[in-house]
Amino acid sequence: MDNRTKDIADEYMRLGGHRWAVVDDNIVSTRSWEADTPEAAAFWKARVETLDTDSRRQVELFLPTINAK
């Protein structure tokens, strides 16, 4: 995984993002129980939703996870 995707995930969280990663049978998705700040929501839409599938998956894997460790 490259540093660019980690930097994107870190910036999203710094802006007040509340998404959590969910990994189930190697399928990665996100869940959120709280609304993102407007800044984090705009960042996600502009910087994450526009990524190719593999890069978006990498960003999501750098988010906090709800899976047991």
ChimeraX commands (.cxc) that place a marker at each C-alpha (Angstrom):
marker #1 position 0.00,0.00,0.00 radius 0.5
marker #1 position 1.33,3.40,-0.84 radius 0.5
marker #1 position 1.71,6.44,1.38 radius 0.5
marker #1 position -0.64,8.50,-0.79 radius 0.5
marker #1 position -3.65,6.41,0.23 radius 0.5
marker #1 position -2.65,6.54,3.90 radius 0.5
marker #1 position -2.29,10.31,3.65 radius 0.5
marker #1 position -5.79,10.56,2.16 radius 0.5
marker #1 position -7.27,8.43,4.95 radius 0.5
marker #1 position -5.41,10.44,7.61 radius 0.5
marker #1 position -6.61,13.76,6.16 radius 0.5
marker #1 position -10.20,12.50,6.01 radius 0.5
marker #1 position -10.04,11.53,9.69 radius 0.5
marker #1 position -8.33,14.82,10.62 radius 0.5
marker #1 position -11.19,16.72,8.97 radius 0.5
marker #1 position -13.72,14.92,11.20 radius 0.5
marker #1 position -14.57,11.82,9.17 radius 0.5
marker #1 position -16.49,9.09,11.00 radius 0.5
marker #1 position -16.45,6.18,8.56 radius 0.5
marker #1 position -15.21,2.80,9.78 radius 0.5
marker #1 position -13.84,0.04,7.58 radius 0.5
marker #1 position -15.63,-3.29,7.42 radius 0.5
marker #1 position -13.73,-6.25,5.97 radius 0.5
marker #1 position -15.75,-9.38,5.28 radius 0.5
marker #1 position -14.41,-12.18,3.05 radius 0.5
marker #1 position -11.88,-9.73,1.57 radius 0.5
marker #1 position -14.67,-7.32,0.61 radius 0.5
marker #1 position -14.03,-3.86,2.03 radius 0.5
marker #1 position -16.81,-1.38,2.69 radius 0.5
marker #1 position -17.44,1.44,5.14 radius 0.5
marker #1 position -20.05,2.16,7.78 radius 0.5
marker #1 position -20.82,5.30,9.70 radius 0.5
marker #1 position -23.01,5.85,12.73 radius 0.5
marker #1 position -22.30,9.58,12.92 radius 0.5
marker #1 position -22.39,12.20,10.22 radius 0.5
marker #1 position -19.09,13.47,8.90 radius 0.5
marker #1 position -18.24,17.11,9.32 radius 0.5
marker #1 position -19.04,19.10,6.16 radius 0.5
marker #1 position -15.30,19.34,5.46 radius 0.5
marker #1 position -14.78,15.57,5.76 radius 0.5
marker #1 position -17.86,14.82,3.64 radius 0.5
marker #1 position -16.66,17.15,0.88 radius 0.5
marker #1 position -13.15,15.66,1.08 radius 0.5
marker #1 position -14.51,12.11,0.80 radius 0.5
marker #1 position -16.60,13.03,-2.22 radius 0.5
marker #1 position -13.76,14.85,-3.99 radius 0.5
marker #1 position -10.74,12.75,-3.04 radius 0.5
marker #1 position -11.96,9.22,-2.25 radius 0.5
marker #1 position -15.04,8.61,-4.39 radius 0.5
marker #1 position -13.04,9.64,-7.46 radius 0.5
marker #1 position -10.29,7.05,-6.91 radius 0.5
marker #1 position -10.02,3.82,-8.86 radius 0.5
marker #1 position -11.33,0.72,-7.06 radius 0.5
marker #1 position -7.96,-0.49,-5.78 radius 0.5
marker #1 position -6.88,2.90,-4.42 radius 0.5
marker #1 position -10.24,3.45,-2.75 radius 0.5
marker #1 position -9.97,0.02,-1.10 radius 0.5
marker #1 position -6.52,0.94,0.20 radius 0.5
marker #1 position -7.83,4.21,1.66 radius 0.5
marker #1 position -10.68,2.35,3.35 radius 0.5
marker #1 position -8.23,-0.16,4.85 radius 0.5
marker #1 position -6.42,2.71,6.60 radius 0.5
marker #1 position -9.62,3.78,8.38 radius 0.5
marker #1 position -10.41,2.46,11.87 radius 0.5
marker #1 position -12.02,-0.98,11.56 radius 0.5
marker #1 position -14.98,-2.55,13.30 radius 0.5
marker #1 position -13.57,-6.04,12.72 radius 0.5
marker #1 position -12.19,-7.93,15.69 radius 0.5
marker #1 position -8.44,-8.09,15.83 radius 0.5
marker link #1:1,2 radius 0.2
marker link #1:2,3 radius 0.2
marker link #1:3,4 radius 0.2
marker link #1:4,5 radius 0.2
marker link #1:5,6 radius 0.2
marker link #1:6,7 radius 0.2
marker link #1:7,8 radius 0.2
marker link #1:8,9 radius 0.2
marker link #1:9,10 radius 0.2
marker link #1:10,11 radius 0.2
marker link #1:11,12 radius 0.2
marker link #1:12,13 radius 0.2
marker link #1:13,14 radius 0.2
marker link #1:14,15 radius 0.2
marker link #1:15,16 radius 0.2
marker link #1:16,17 radius 0.2
marker link #1:17,18 radius 0.2
marker link #1:18,19 radius 0.2
marker link #1:19,20 radius 0.2
marker link #1:20,21 radius 0.2
marker link #1:21,22 radius 0.2
marker link #1:22,23 radius 0.2
marker link #1:23,24 radius 0.2
marker link #1:24,25 radius 0.2
marker link #1:25,26 radius 0.2
marker link #1:26,27 radius 0.2
marker link #1:27,28 radius 0.2
marker link #1:28,29 radius 0.2
marker link #1:29,30 radius 0.2
marker link #1:30,31 radius 0.2
marker link #1:31,32 radius 0.2
marker link #1:32,33 radius 0.2
marker link #1:33,34 radius 0.2
marker link #1:34,35 radius 0.2
marker link #1:35,36 radius 0.2
marker link #1:36,37 radius 0.2
marker link #1:37,38 radius 0.2
marker link #1:38,39 radius 0.2
marker link #1:39,40 radius 0.2
marker link #1:40,41 radius 0.2
marker link #1:41,42 radius 0.2
marker link #1:42,43 radius 0.2
marker link #1:43,44 radius 0.2
marker link #1:44,45 radius 0.2
marker link #1:45,46 radius 0.2
marker link #1:46,47 radius 0.2
marker link #1:47,48 radius 0.2
marker link #1:48,49 radius 0.2
marker link #1:49,50 radius 0.2
marker link #1:50,51 radius 0.2
marker link #1:51,52 radius 0.2
marker link #1:52,53 radius 0.2
marker link #1:53,54 radius 0.2
marker link #1:54,55 radius 0.2
marker link #1:55,56 radius 0.2
marker link #1:56,57 radius 0.2
marker link #1:57,58 radius 0.2
marker link #1:58,59 radius 0.2
marker link #1:59,60 radius 0.2
marker link #1:60,61 radius 0.2
marker link #1:61,62 radius 0.2
marker link #1:62,63 radius 0.2
marker link #1:63,64 radius 0.2
marker link #1:64,65 radius 0.2
marker link #1:65,66 radius 0.2
marker link #1:66,67 radius 0.2
marker link #1:67,68 radius 0.2
marker link #1:68,69 radius 0.2
view
